[in-house]
Amino acid sequence: IIPANINHTSLKPMAIGLASRCKINANIGSSALSSDIEGEIEKVDACLKYGADTIMDLSTGGDLDAIRKAVIEHSTVPIGTVPMYQIIADCGDEIKNLTIESMLKTIEKQAIQGVSYITIHAGFLLETMPLIAKRKMGIVSRGGSLMASWMMHYHKENTFYEAFDDILDICAKYDVALSLGDSLRPGCLADASDEAQLNELKVLGELTLKAWEKDVQVMIEGPGHVPLNEVERNMKLEREYCHEAPFYILGPLVTDIAAGYDHISSAIGATVAGWKGASMLCYVTPKEHL
């Protein structure tokens, strides 16, 4: 894929996928405690200086639109977001207020601003809920857990899944790539490669074909915790289930007993994953689990 929103005019296009070299994403973003534009611009400069291929703005505090606008204008690499973070803020931090209309409005607003790829949690279906009960760590994805609480409250199907065609129309209009999020990524080695994770991966494969029908670019997000001996299998399963769409992975962390050293345990997993076919690696900081 070549994530390059038509409205991101300072962008230098690049490719993510098996035919290209393995890329690195850096996460930045404001929190409720610190949220100034200057601070985020400083982070963008650091990302560019050290060679990040893409940057995700995961801001949750301050003026989210103004921060995103400044970050996009300042960056020469594609900017990705998780729209759910702004959707929940726009709902007054109350997930029960989420509607398909508010969700689509936020996604289009970000597309107009110039966001080149968005993470949406569309592969996690109501029928998967019983499988999560078997897990040690349940759902560790923030976007996934927000969606799960909405689904449980209303006992309705995932809104991202229900409105997927409308989301595709927005993405096609502005050339926004979809990063199909793994709501059910394992949060510990015991949950790795379980039924819940692999069921979601199969749904993401189906959504990939739907997106391609509308000329929307897709990459697939991958697991967080995977023991070393299962990393290669996970890379192969994604290629099989998702028709060789690029695999974008967080880590994976190959041990649960290195809290505070997540940059090291994830670098070990990422080395094997990159070797075995991952297309983009999301950097993991030492404070990931702190």
N, C-alpha and C positions, 0 to 999 in steps of 0.2 A: 504494500500500500504506500501511497505518497500523501501523507496528511498535509493538506495545504488549502485551508479555507480561502475562498476568493476574496475575503475582506481583510486578510492578514497580509498587508502590502509589503512589510519589511522582511517577509519570510524568505529564507533560502531553502528550496525544497530538498527533501531527502527521502530515501526509500527504506521501508521496514519489511523484511520478509526473507525467506530461505535463499533467494537469489542475491541477497545483499549481505554486507557484513553485519554482525550482531551489534545492535544499538543499545545505548544506555539512557534511561530516563531518570531525571532528578525531580523530587517532590519539593515544592515550596508552599507557603501559605500562611496567612494570618490566623491568629486564634482570638478568642474572646479577651485574652489577657494582653496581647500585643498585636496591633493591627494598623500600622502606618504604611503608606504607599512607599515612602523612601526605603523602609526596611525590606520590602518585597523586591524593589528594584535592585537593591544591593545583592539580594540572593540571586536574582536573575544574572547579574554580572558575574557572580561567583560560579554559577552553573556554566555560563558560556566560557569563562576563563579555563575551567577544568575539563571542558569538552563534552558536556551533556548534549545528546542528540535531540532530545525533546525535554520539555518541562511541564509538569502538572501543577496547576494552581489549585491547591486544596484548601483555600481560605474558608474559614468558618466565622470570622469576626470582623467587625468594622464595616465599611461601605464596600460590599462585595463587588458591585458593578464597577466602581471607580478603580479598585485595586486591579481587577481583571483587565480593564481597559488600558491601564498604565503598563501592566506586565506584557500584554500583547504588543503594544506599540514599541516597547523597548526590546523585545526579543526577536532574534533572527532565526530561532528554531521554533517548530510547532508547539503550541500550547494546548494541553489537554485539561479537562475538568471532570469532576463528578457532579453533574447538575443536581443530584439529590441533596447535596449540602446546602445549595441555595434554595431549593424547593422547600426544604424543612424550615429554613429561616423565614421564607416568605409566608409560610403557614403559621407564623407565630410560635415556632418551635413545638408545634403540636401536630404530630403525624396524622391524627384523626381528621385534620382539616384538608388533607391532600385530595385533590381531584385530578382527573385526567386533563381537564382544561388548564389548571394552574401548572401542571407538569409540562405540558406542551408549550405554554407561554414562556416558561423559564428556559427551556431548551432552545426555542427560537431566538430569544433575547441574547443568549450566549453565542449562538451561531452568527447573528448579525454583528456582534462585537468582533468576531474573528477567531473563535476557538476552533482548532483544527481537528481535535478528536474528543469525544465524550465517552465516559464510562457510564453505561446503563446496566442495571441489574434485572435483565429480562428473562433469564433462563431458569429462574427459581419458581417452581409452580406449587400450587396449593397441595397437589397430590404427594409432594415430596416431604411434607411436614412430619409424617410418622418416622421417616428415616433419620431425621435430625434428633429425635428423642433417644436414639441409640448411641449418640455421640458422647464423648467425654467433654468436648469443648463447645458443642452447639454451633452457633453462627458467630464468627469473629469479624466478618466484614461489616463495617459501619452502615454502608448503603444497604447491604443485605438484611441486616437486623432491623433497620427502619422499615423496609418493605415488608418484612415478616410480621412486625407488630401491626402494621396497617391491615395486612391480609387476615391476621388472627382476629383483629377487632371487628372487621366487617364480614369475615368469612367469605371473601371474594377473591377472584383470581388476581395475580400480579398485574398492576396497571400498566407497567412498562411492556409486558407481554401482550396485553389486550390492545394497547395503542401503538403496537410496533409499526404498523403500516403508516400511521400519521408521523411517527418519529422518522421513518425512512424518507418521507416526502420532504421534511425539513432538512435532513442531512443531504439529500440529493440537490436541493436548491442552492445550498451554500458550499457544497463539497466538504462536508464534515464527515470524517471517518468515525465508525463506531468501534469502541473498545468494549466488547461484550464481557461484563464483569462476572467474576466467580463469587457469587454471594455465599456459596457453600465451600469455599476453600478451607482445607483442614487447618485447625488452629493448634494442632499437636500431632505428633507422629502416629498416635493411636488411631486418628481419624483419616490418615492419608489414604488416598485411592479407595475410599469407601463408596458404598452404593449412592449416597447422597451426592457426593462430588461428581461421580461419573455419570449419573442421571442428568445432572445439570449440564455437563459437557456435551451430552448427546443433544439436548435441547438447543444449546448454543450452535451446534452444527446445523440444525434445521433452520435456525434464524439466519445463519450465514448465507444459506442458499436463497432465502427470501430477500435478504439485503442485496445480493448480487443481481437478482432479477430487476432491481430498481437502480442498478449502477451505484450502489453505496459501498464504500470500502469498509472492510471489517478486519479487526484483529481480535484475538481471544485472550482473556486474562487467565493466568494460571496459578497453581497452588502455592500456598505459603509454607507449610511444613510437610516435607517429604523425606523419609529416610534415604540415605545415599543409594542404596541398592534398588530403589524404586524410581529414581529420577529419570533414567533413560526410558523406562516403560511409560511414564507420564508424557514425555515428549512424543513418543510414538502414538499413543492413544489420541492425543490432541490432533495430530496430523490426520489420523484415520477418521475420527468422528467429525472433524471440522474442515475436512477437504483441503488441507494444507494452508488454511488461513494462517497468517503470522501468529506466533504464540508469544505473548507478553507476560512475563512472570515476575512475581515478587519473591526474591530469593531463588529457590526455596531454602528454608532453614533445615539443616539436616540433623539437628539435635534440639531437644527441648530444655537442655540444662545449661544454656549459655546466655541467660538474660543479662543484658549489659554488654554482651559481646556479639550482638546480632549481626554487626557488619562483617564479622569473621565467619560465623556459621553460615550466613547467607552467601558469602563470597565463595565458600566451598561448594555449596549447592549450585550456585549460578555458573561456576566454572564447568561443572559436569553438564548442566542444562544447555549452556551455550555450545559446548562441544557436540551435544547430541541433537541440536537443531532448534533451540529457542531463538526467536528473532529479535527480541528486545528484553533487556533486564532492567527491572526497577531497583534503584539503589536502596539499600536498607541501612538505617543509621544505628549507632550503638544503643540509642534510646527507644528503639522500636517497641519494646515490651515494658518500658519503664514509664 
